[in-house]
Amino acid sequence: MEGWFLTIPSRKKDAENQNVFIASPIVITARFIDPNSKVEKIILSDFNDAELVEEADILSSQKLPTIIKFGFNVNEKYIRDLGFILQQMRAQTPLSPMYQGVGVINTENYPIISLDEPYVSKKVLSSLKEDILCDTQYDLRPKGTFEDWWRMYLDEVKGNLLLELAVIFGVSSLVTAFLKSKYEVEFTGTIFSFTGNSSTGKSTAAALAVSIAGNPTKGNNTLFRSWNGTRNALEGYLSQNFGLPIVLDELSAATFKDTTGLLYSIAEGQGRQRANIHGGVKSLKNWG
């Protein structure tokens, strides 16, 4: 596929019709809907390197030009025509379920382990007639191989009790969430506090603990964050996480007063109740 072209009929009797370039190769490869919010998302692809997951209203003439920054070429003069073509393609694409969050997600039909991609039991997988998408906010794509990580564990961790314990803390996060989904345990999650003098390896051990699940370096979408933020921002960072270990580094850097209240809230797995502009109660943020 070379791209999308629009045929414009010639106004002159003997002249040939004109083919106008309107976009590089763009197709919709999948279409998903959140069973709770009813928000629909689509995956746009260029058959090469670019793949974009966006809400379906990206196909509107106002938003469609924004895909240019992701590597797609678009003739903005014919943006409405391109939007109409892609919406027709969208209508012919099967609709699959999309779930919010990471960790152990309970659905109406089967549990899903949402990590770098959704995982279900072999029995469920054999009966699935559709794709599954889990919308996650963390960087969970593996940067190496398990073999490399395991070699690092054997060379650097095994035999060091405290580092072995840090790995167990990280693994226990998903195990605890799974047991809770099976009603084997009642508590939402566990908070482990690493304390000690400066430069004794607390942050390194914490990064090791979360390296089993995702990116362990500090960043916007990683599993390693600082306490330096608002309470609402930290709750947003935790929201919809049901089983992935995360690190909040340097409690002394917290800028809000009620750190104890937030720690209780984290342990309970539920954010602070807040009112909306109409005086009603906003939906609570949940995690585990």
C-alpha positions in Angstrom: 0.0 0.0 0.0 1.5 3.3 -1.1 -1.0 5.5 0.7 -4.4 7.1 0.4 -5.3 9.0 -2.8 -8.4 10.8 -3.8 -9.6 10.8 -7.5 -10.8 14.2 -8.6 -12.9 14.0 -11.8 -11.6 16.3 -14.5 -13.9 19.2 -15.5 -12.6 19.0 -19.1 -14.2 16.5 -21.4 -11.1 14.8 -22.7 -8.7 15.4 -19.7 -7.8 12.6 -17.3 -8.9 12.4 -13.7 -6.5 13.7 -11.1 -5.2 11.5 -8.3 -4.4 13.6 -5.2 -2.2 12.3 -2.3 -4.1 12.7 1.0 -2.1 10.5 3.4 0.7 7.9 3.8 -0.4 4.3 4.5 -2.7 4.5 7.6 -5.0 1.6 8.6 -7.0 0.7 11.7 -5.7 -2.7 12.9 -7.9 -3.1 16.0 -10.8 -1.5 17.8 -11.6 -1.8 21.5 -14.2 -0.5 24.0 -14.1 -0.1 27.7 -17.1 -2.1 29.2 -17.4 0.4 32.0 -16.9 3.9 30.5 -17.9 2.8 27.0 -15.0 4.8 25.6 -13.7 3.3 22.3 -10.0 3.2 21.3 -8.4 2.2 18.0 -5.0 1.2 16.9 -3.6 3.1 13.9 -0.7 1.6 12.0 1.4 2.5 9.0 2.5 -1.1 8.2 6.0 -0.2 9.3 7.3 1.3 12.6 4.5 3.6 13.7 1.6 2.3 15.8 -0.7 4.5 17.7 -3.4 3.7 20.3 -5.9 6.6 20.6 -9.5 7.2 21.5 -11.8 6.9 18.5 -12.4 10.7 18.2 -8.9 11.0 16.9 -10.6 10.5 13.5 -12.4 13.9 13.8 -11.1 16.6 11.4 -9.9 18.7 14.3 -7.7 16.0 15.9 -6.6 13.9 13.0 -3.7 16.2 12.0 -2.1 15.5 15.4 -1.0 12.1 14.2 1.7 13.9 12.1 3.9 14.1 15.1 3.9 10.2 15.3 5.3 9.8 11.8 2.2 9.8 9.7 2.1 12.0 6.6 -1.2 13.8 6.1 -2.4 16.3 3.5 -4.4 18.7 5.7 -6.3 20.1 2.7 -8.2 16.7 2.5 -8.4 15.9 6.2 -12.2 15.4 6.1 -11.9 12.9 3.3 -9.2 11.0 5.2 -11.3 11.0 8.3 -14.3 9.6 6.4 -12.2 6.8 4.9 -10.8 5.8 8.3 -14.2 5.9 9.9 -15.5 3.6 7.3 -12.6 1.2 8.0 -13.3 1.6 11.7 -17.0 0.5 11.2 -15.8 -2.7 9.5 -13.3 -3.6 12.3 -14.4 -6.1 15.0 -15.0 -4.6 18.4 -13.0 -6.1 21.3 -13.0 -5.4 25.1 -10.5 -3.0 26.7 -9.8 -3.0 30.4 -8.3 -0.3 32.5 -5.3 -0.9 34.8 -2.5 -3.3 35.5 -2.1 -6.4 37.7 -5.0 -8.7 38.4 -8.1 -7.5 36.7 -11.4 -9.3 37.3 -13.8 -9.2 34.5 -17.3 -10.7 34.2 -16.1 -13.8 32.4 -12.4 -14.4 33.4 -9.5 -12.9 35.3 -6.7 -11.1 33.4 -3.1 -10.5 34.4 -2.3 -7.2 32.8 1.5 -6.6 32.5 3.3 -5.6 29.4 0.4 -7.3 27.6 -2.8 -9.1 28.8 -2.3 -12.7 30.0 -5.2 -15.2 30.5 -5.2 -18.9 31.3 -4.7 -21.4 28.5 -8.3 -22.6 28.9 -9.6 -19.0 28.4 -7.1 -18.3 25.6 -8.3 -21.4 23.6 -11.9 -20.1 23.7 -11.3 -16.5 23.0 -12.7 -15.2 19.7 -11.4 -11.6 20.1 -8.4 -9.6 21.1 -8.0 -8.0 24.5 -6.5 -4.6 25.3 -5.5 -3.4 28.7 -4.9 0.4 29.0 -1.9 0.9 31.3 -0.1 4.0 32.5 3.3 2.5 33.3 6.3 1.6 31.1 6.2 -2.2 31.3 7.8 -3.2 28.0 10.8 -5.5 28.7 14.1 -3.8 27.9 16.1 -7.0 28.0 15.6 -10.8 28.4 14.6 -12.8 31.4 17.8 -14.8 30.9 19.9 -11.6 31.4 17.9 -10.7 34.5 18.3 -14.1 36.0 22.1 -14.1 35.3 22.2 -10.8 37.2 20.2 -12.3 40.0 22.6 -15.2 40.4 25.7 -13.1 40.1 24.7 -10.0 42.2 21.7 -10.9 44.4 21.8 -14.6 45.4 23.4 -15.0 48.8 22.6 -11.4 49.9 19.7 -11.8 52.3 18.5 -8.2 52.1 18.5 -8.1 48.3 16.8 -11.5 48.1 14.2 -10.1 50.4 13.7 -7.0 48.1 13.0 -9.3 45.2 10.5 -11.3 47.3 8.7 -8.0 48.2 8.4 -7.2 44.5 7.1 -10.7 43.6 4.6 -10.7 46.5 2.8 -7.7 45.1 1.2 -9.6 42.2 0.8 -12.8 44.3 -1.1 -10.9 47.0 -3.4 -9.3 44.4 -4.1 -12.7 42.9 -4.9 -14.2 46.3 -7.2 -11.3 47.0 -9.0 -11.8 43.7 -9.6 -15.5 44.8 -10.8 -14.3 48.2 -7.9 -16.0 50.0 -6.7 -12.8 51.7 -8.6 -9.7 52.8 -6.0 -7.0 52.8 -5.5 -4.8 49.7 -1.7 -4.7 49.6 1.4 -4.4 51.6 3.7 -1.4 52.3 7.4 -2.2 52.9 9.6 0.6 54.2 13.3 0.6 53.5 15.1 2.6 56.1 18.8 3.3 56.8 21.6 5.7 56.5 22.4 7.6 53.3 24.2 5.7 50.5 23.5 2.2 52.0 21.6 0.9 48.9 17.9 1.6 49.8 17.0 3.0 46.4 19.0 0.3 44.6 17.2 -2.4 46.5 13.9 -0.8 45.8 14.7 -0.5 42.0 15.7 -4.2 42.1 12.3 -5.1 43.6 10.3 -3.4 40.8 12.6 -4.5 38.0 10.7 -7.8 37.9 7.6 -5.9 36.5 8.7 -2.8 34.6 11.1 0.1 34.2 12.8 0.6 37.6 14.4 4.0 36.8 12.8 7.3 37.8 10.6 8.8 35.1 7.1 9.9 34.2 5.7 6.4 33.4 8.0 4.1 35.3 7.5 2.2 38.5 9.9 4.4 40.5 8.7 7.8 41.6 9.5 10.4 44.2 7.2 11.6 47.1 7.8 15.1 45.8 4.3 15.8 44.4 0.7 16.6 45.5 -1.4 14.0 47.2 -3.8 14.0 44.2 -1.0 13.4 41.8 0.3 10.5 43.8 -3.2 8.9 44.0 -3.4 9.3 40.2 -0.1 7.5 39.9 -1.4 4.6 42.0 -4.8 4.4 40.5 -5.9 1.2 38.8 -2.7 -0.6 39.9 -3.8 -4.0 41.2 -0.6 -6.0 41.8 2.4 -4.2 40.3 5.1 -3.2 42.8 6.0 0.5 42.8 8.5 2.6 44.6 8.0 6.0 46.2 11.5 7.2 47.0 12.6 9.6 49.8 9.6 10.2 52.1 11.4 13.3 53.5 10.8 15.0 50.1 7.0 15.0 50.5 5.7 18.5 50.2 2.3 17.9 51.9 1.6 17.8 55.6 -0.5 14.7 56.1 1.9 12.0 55.1 0.3 9.6 57.7 -3.1 10.1 56.2 -1.8 9.2 52.7 0.0 6.1 54.0 -3.3 4.9 55.5 -5.0 5.7 52.3 -2.4 3.7 50.3 -2.8 0.7 52.6 -6.6 0.8 52.3 -6.4 0.9 48.5 -8.7 3.9 48.1 -8.2 7.6 47.5 -9.6 10.5 49.4 -13.3 11.3 48.7 -13.7 14.5 46.8 -16.7 16.5 45.6 -17.3 17.5 42.0 -18.4 21.0 40.9 -22.0 20.0 41.4 -21.6 19.0 45.0 -21.7 15.2 44.2 -19.0 12.7 45.0 -16.3 12.0 42.4 -15.5 8.5 41.5 -12.9 7.2 44.0 -9.4 6.1 42.8 -8.7 2.5 43.7 -5.5 0.4 43.8 -3.9 -2.6 45.5 
